[in-house]
Amino acid sequence: MGIKAYIAGCAGPQLTPKEKSFFSQDEPWGFILFARNIEDPDQVRALTDSLREITGRGDTPILIDQEGGRVRRLRPPNWPDYPPGQALGEIYGRNAEAGLRAAWLQARLMAADLYALGINVDCLPILDVPQPDVHDVIGDRAYSPHPYEIVQIGRAVTDGLLAGGVLPIMKHIPGHGRAVADSHLELPVVDTHPAILGCTDIYPFMQLADLPMAMTAHIIYSGFDAGHPATQSQQVIERIVRGWIGFDGLLMSDDLSMQALSGDYAQRALSSFGAGCDIVLHCNGKMEEMSAIASVAPQLTGKSEHRARKALDWLKAPDENDLKALRAEFDELAMQAA
């Protein structure tokens, strides 16, 4: 039947017979893993192998949120711990060269962790510009309050991931740093003037618009479209993301199961596709919701298929760096920053 324009989660550490049947019939472009899917390295590797066995595509995208800090699905004792993005910015603030090296090293080491498990996409870099007196859903995940520094660190993180054989996804376009609410739970509204957004929130995305993939923000920007969150706004996607920012890579929604969005799951997906998302993301692994999304997800064709292919063209074999030496170097930089 061909590949459908959605990314799916699964319920547990192994695929159920029902999931295998569903994914075989309604094949998603890719998958995303969460803590509920992760026990130990052998189990995760078996899971990613089984997902690719279903699709028959060796480069099937398997995503994860491995940022460091509080947002990380791989945790000790099976995997190393990493600091949040803000720690990289603090190193940069003291010494820019050391900060960029730390950012590259952390991303390169996380990529090594992921690559060994068959995970080939990390939902990084975070290009959101944090503001004072807002919800802490971004908080210390952000690299810096300064857009220029975010660009520099974001590029170093991107380069580190790619050097380790893992694709980046920049998020949350066109910027989540002003949200006064958690979009997992409710719909934030940003009333900031577009001219200010252009100089701050939007700037990092413009500077990294060459990246292969981006994830939307479930936020209303009233200066662009007061009636729809960016994920479901044709105005935002066509005029701002594709136009002003100049991003022509693969655009995916943030998780459709987040409560910022309303309506049933088929409608959430249809509204996102109608606005211009190439692919929609559904994370919680609930079969009823996935089935509704898959029932309306189109085949991956046309410009969206072209963008998906171009994104996967960025995948390369990891470089031949000595990982033990890189980890020692990173640990020394991180200790100096503590």
BAKEKOL-396182 format. One record per residue (C-alpha): x, y, z. Coordinates in steps of 0.25 Angstrom, whole numbers, padded with zeros to 4 digits, always signed. Layout:
BEGIN
XYZ;...
This chain:
BEGIN
+0000+0000+0000;+0012+0009+0001;+0017+0018+0012;+0007+0027+0020;+0011+0041+0024;+0011+0039+0039;+0021+0035+0050;+0016+0025+0061;+0019+0021+0075;+0017+0007+0081;+0012+0003+0094;+0023-0005+0101;+0037-0011+0100;+0033-0021+0090;+0023-0020+0078;+0010-0027+0080;+0004-0036+0069;-0007-0025+0068;+0004-0015+0066;+0011-0023+0056;-0001-0025+0048;-0005-0011+0048;+0008-0005+0044;+0009-0015+0033;-0004-0011+0027;-0003+0004+0030;+0012+0006+0029;+0017+0019+0035;+0029+0027+0030;+0035+0025+0044;+0034+0022+0058;+0037+0029+0072;+0042+0023+0085;+0039+0027+0099;+0043+0022+0113;+0032+0012+0113;+0039+0005+0101;+0053+0004+0107;+0058-0006+0117;+0073-0009+0113;+0082-0008+0101;+0079-0022+0096;+0064-0020+0097;+0064-0007+0090;+0072-0012+0078;+0063-0024+0077;+0051-0014+0076;+0057-0005+0066;+0061-0017+0058;+0047-0022+0058;+0041-0009+0054;+0050-0009+0042;+0047-0023+0039;+0032-0019+0037;+0036-0007+0028;+0047-0014+0020;+0054-0001+0020;+0068-0001+0026;+0067+0014+0027;+0054+0015+0034;+0054+0027+0043;+0053+0023+0058;+0053+0036+0066;+0055+0039+0081;+0055+0051+0090;+0069+0050+0095;+0073+0064+0099;+0080+0063+0113;+0075+0068+0126;+0061+0065+0129;+0057+0061+0115;+0064+0048+0112;+0059+0034+0109;+0072+0027+0111;+0076+0028+0126;+0086+0022+0135;+0090+0012+0139;+0090+0006+0124;+0094+0020+0118;+0102+0032+0122;+0095+0044+0128;+0096+0057+0120;+0093+0071+0125;+0082+0080+0120;+0084+0090+0108;+0085+0102+0118;+0098+0096+0123;+0104+0096+0109;+0100+0111+0108;+0107+0114+0122;+0120+0108+0117;+0119+0116+0104;+0116+0129+0113;+0130+0127+0120;+0137+0122+0107;+0130+0122+0094;+0140+0112+0088;+0139+0102+0100;+0124+0104+0099;+0123+0100+0084;+0133+0088+0087;+0124+0083+0098;+0112+0084+0090;+0118+0076+0079;+0124+0066+0088;+0111+0064+0095;+0103+0062+0082;+0114+0053+0077;+0113+0044+0089;+0098+0044+0090;+0098+0040+0075;+0108+0028+0078;+0098+0024+0089;+0086+0024+0079;+0094+0018+0067;+0097+0006+0075;+0082+0004+0077;+0078+0006+0063;+0072+0019+0066;+0075+0029+0055;+0068+0042+0058;+0069+0051+0070;+0059+0062+0073;+0070+0073+0074;+0074+0084+0073;+0064+0092+0082;+0064+0106+0076;+0054+0112+0085;+0058+0126+0091;+0054+0126+0106;+0047+0138+0111;+0045+0142+0126;+0032+0140+0133;+0027+0128+0124;+0024+0114+0126;+0036+0105+0129;+0033+0094+0119;+0045+0099+0111;+0053+0105+0123;+0067+0099+0124;+0065+0091+0111;+0068+0104+0104;+0083+0107+0101;+0083+0122+0104;+0074+0134+0105;+0081+0140+0093;+0077+0136+0079;+0091+0138+0073;+0097+0128+0084;+0085+0118+0081;+0089+0118+0066;+0104+0115+0069;+0101+0104+0079;+0090+0098+0071;+0099+0097+0059;+0109+0090+0067;+0099+0080+0073;+0094+0078+0059;+0108+0075+0054;+0111+0066+0066;+0099+0058+0063;+0102+0056+0048;+0116+0052+0051;+0110+0041+0059;+0101+0036+0048;+0088+0042+0054;+0079+0052+0048;+0075+0065+0055;+0061+0071+0056;+0060+0086+0060;+0049+0089+0069;+0039+0096+0072;+0037+0104+0059;+0034+0116+0059;+0038+0117+0074;+0033+0112+0087;+0040+0121+0097;+0029+0131+0100;+0018+0120+0103;+0012+0123+0116;+0005+0110+0117;+0010+0095+0114;+0005+0091+0101;+0004+0077+0106;-0007+0081+0114;-0014+0094+0108;-0012+0103+0096;-0003+0114+0098;-0005+0128+0092;+0006+0137+0088;+0002+0152+0085;+0016+0157+0083;+0017+0166+0071;+0022+0159+0058;+0034+0169+0057;+0039+0165+0071;+0037+0150+0068;+0045+0152+0055;+0057+0158+0063;+0057+0148+0074;+0049+0135+0073;+0049+0133+0058;+0064+0137+0056;+0070+0123+0060;+0061+0116+0051;+0065+0125+0039;+0079+0123+0042;+0078+0108+0042;+0067+0107+0031;+0076+0097+0023;+0074+0086+0033;+0067+0074+0028;+0055+0073+0037;+0047+0082+0047;+0036+0080+0057;+0024+0090+0059;+0020+0097+0071;+0005+0095+0076;+0004+0110+0079;-0005+0121+0074;+0003+0133+0069;-0008+0144+0069;+0000+0153+0060;+0001+0143+0049;-0012+0135+0051;-0021+0137+0063;-0030+0125+0060;-0021+0113+0059;-0008+0108+0065;+0004+0108+0056;+0003+0093+0054;-0011+0095+0048;-0009+0109+0042;-0007+0110+0027;-0003+0125+0029;+0008+0121+0039;+0013+0109+0030;+0013+0116+0017;+0016+0130+0020;+0025+0128+0032;+0032+0115+0032;+0033+0113+0017;+0033+0128+0014;+0040+0137+0024;+0048+0126+0030;+0051+0119+0017;+0051+0105+0022;+0048+0095+0011;+0051+0082+0018;+0042+0072+0024;+0032+0078+0033;+0026+0069+0044;+0015+0073+0054;+0018+0072+0069;+0011+0061+0076;-0004+0060+0072;-0008+0055+0085;-0004+0067+0093;-0016+0075+0099;-0012+0088+0092;-0020+0082+0080;-0035+0080+0080;-0044+0071+0072;-0043+0056+0069;-0030+0050+0064;-0035+0049+0050;-0038+0063+0050;-0025+0067+0057;-0017+0060+0046;-0026+0066+0035;-0024+0080+0040;-0009+0078+0041;-0008+0072+0027;-0017+0083+0022;-0009+0094+0027;+0004+0089+0021;+0011+0078+0030;+0018+0068+0022;+0016+0057+0033;+0009+0056+0046;+0014+0051+0059;+0007+0042+0069;+0014+0038+0081;+0006+0030+0092;+0004+0017+0085;-0011+0016+0087;-0016+0008+0076;-0030+0014+0075;-0023+0028+0073;-0013+0023+0063;-0023+0016+0055;-0031+0029+0054;-0019+0036+0049;-0015+0025+0039;-0029+0025+0033;-0027+0039+0028;-0012+0040+0026;-0009+0041+0011;+0002+0033+0004;+0015+0040+0005;+0016+0046-0009;+0020+0058-0017;+0027+0069-0010;+0026+0062+0004;+0032+0050-0001;+0043+0058-0008;+0046+0065+0005;+0046+0052+0013;+0056+0046+0003;+0065+0058+0004;+0065+0057+0019;+0069+0043+0019;+0080+0046+0009;+0087+0054+0021;+0089+0040+0028;+0104+0036+0027;+0112+0026+0034;+0118+0031+0048;+0132+0037+0047;+0144+0029+0053;+0146+0037+0065;+0151+0030+0078;+0139+0031+0086;+0146+0028+0099;+0155+0040+0097;+0143+0049+0093;+0136+0045+0106;+0148+0048+0114;+0149+0061+0108;+0134+0064+0110;+0135+0060+0124;+0146+0070+0127;+0139+0081+0120;+0126+0078+0128;+0133+0077+0141;+0140+0091+0139;+0126+0096+0137;+0120+0090+0149;
